[in-house]
Amino acid sequence: MPKESLNFPKADILVIDDTPENLNLLSAMLTEQGYKVRSVTKGSTGLRGANAVPPDLILLDVNMPEMNGYEVCEHLKASDRTREIPVIFISALGDVLDKVKAFAVGGVDYITKPFQLEEVLARIENHLTIWKLQQQLQAQNERLQQEIHERANAEEKFAKVFRSSPNPIAIATVSNARFIDVNPSFLKMSGYSLDEVIGNTATELNLGKNTVAIAQTIQLLPETGSLYNLEFEFSTKCAELKTILISLELIDLAGVPCALLIANDITERKRLENEFISLVSHELRTPLTSTMGALDLLGSEQLGTLNEQGQKVLSIATTNTERLIRLVNDILDLERMKSGKIFTRKMKYNAADLLTTATEAMQAMADQLQVKLIINPVEVELWADPDRLLQTLTNLLSNAIKFSEPGDTVYISATLSESQGIEPQENEPLSPKYLLITIQDQGRGIPEDKLQIIFERFQQVDASDSRNKGGTGLGLAICRDIIQQHDGKIWVQSILGEGSTFYVLLPLPVQ
């Protein structure tokens, strides 16, 4: 089979002419050029063929019996199915009026007989190109209209949700975090009017203590993506403080990157939560103290000697009671920190003494679990609450030891740094600004998806840890609050199966 026969025709052309010689000539010429040609000698037959299978172009004679070319073209243009087909008239009538009438009934061109084959081919190709471009433009317009319609519907739905949502919602530009729109719920929560809010930033409106951090978070949205449930202390126009959760989503408004802020007022929930925690903790402390006293009395054998089974039961009861007391104390500590009832008593204290004291306090636990402790302190003066920092370091060391295997080593070290980075800078100046304390273990490590949440309340890497390791899930949350009270930072890096490194960065007093 010839290769050319496998190719698709360039176009489908319908030729309507009552002269067989013209039909044969046009048919041969167009077929040779790669067109599919259908030839008919009557106008009515041509109309039926065009309606049955619309061609890409029609060559139409004017003078024909029964129905002339003008009438055929009028019928074609009256039908939705054939209206857009380009019609080129071919006729021996060369009068201007004949040409004008051809264009009037919808023809796109007029070729006078006798014609040149090259001219016919050139005009056919030109009009097919124009027709295809028109089809593409029409399709693009239809898609554009559909997109406009869908966008308008989406914007209408968004506007309805935005205005009627019970949650406070705001839209701010990413570039400078300025509000460009807020919903009625936001105005109700803040106490400001729409005119007062639009065009201003959260910092300019004094909407809270951490407004600068929120603005920085908004500006980093193109890199970080969506953020959810950031706790934020919100200040209203009347200086009333509220606790809210903020979720941030990157959106595009007319080509301008913007942040969609959705707030959830949890002030009442936090109040009830803190009241409940405080009430339950205080109510538990009294009976626990009595229970611990009774267990100590039994252990002293003042009420009689216990047999081996009794000693075992007493040991289990004492261990679990001590664990419950630690949990209650941790809850009370955390509640007081959150409510601002715990104040740090800062004084001058040597960092080397702090690390040494923390290591000595945990040495017995390390020896019992056959874990080696290595300390590398640095002599530098801190302005800090030594008791609270000691609480932090012993908590971190306790975790490192508990999650190590016999024979492992836990390292606690300190370095001076000019920067807030993990690694100290080379050729540091004589007056460093920060003390970086690291606690490194060789334990099981922490999964990547847990690295951020372990500093939250009641969060542990494994739920079984609270049973097997005796943890409360509050220690790291307390550590974070203590370090934040010292204007420092705490974070962790870990490789699963290879261990974890906790970092505590503390600012040094200005010399």
Secondary structure as UniProt FT lines:
FT   HELIX           3..6
FT   STRAND          12..16
FT   HELIX           20..32
FT   TURN            33..34
FT   STRAND          36..40
FT   HELIX           43..52
FT   STRAND          57..61
FT   HELIX           69..78
FT   TURN            80..84
FT   STRAND          87..91
FT   HELIX           96..104
FT   TURN            105..106
FT   STRAND          109..112
FT   HELIX           117..164
FT   STRAND          169..173
FT   TURN            174..176
FT   STRAND          178..182
FT   HELIX           184..190
FT   HELIX           194..197
FT   TURN            198..199
FT   TURN            202..206
FT   TURN            209..210
FT   HELIX           211..219
FT   HELIX           221..224
FT   STRAND          227..235
FT   TURN            237..238
FT   STRAND          241..253
FT   TURN            254..255
FT   STRAND          256..265
FT   HELIX           267..299
FT   TURN            300..303
FT   HELIX           308..339
FT   STRAND          347..350
FT   HELIX           351..368
FT   TURN            369..370
FT   STRAND          372..376
FT   STRAND          381..384
FT   HELIX           386..402
FT   TURN            406..407
FT   STRAND          409..417
FT   TURN            426..427
FT   STRAND          434..440
FT   HELIX           448..450
FT   TURN            451..452
FT   HELIX           453..455
FT   TURN            457..458
FT   TURN            463..464
FT   HELIX           465..468
FT   HELIX           475..485
FT   TURN            486..487
FT   STRAND          489..495
FT   TURN            496..498
FT   STRAND          499..507
//
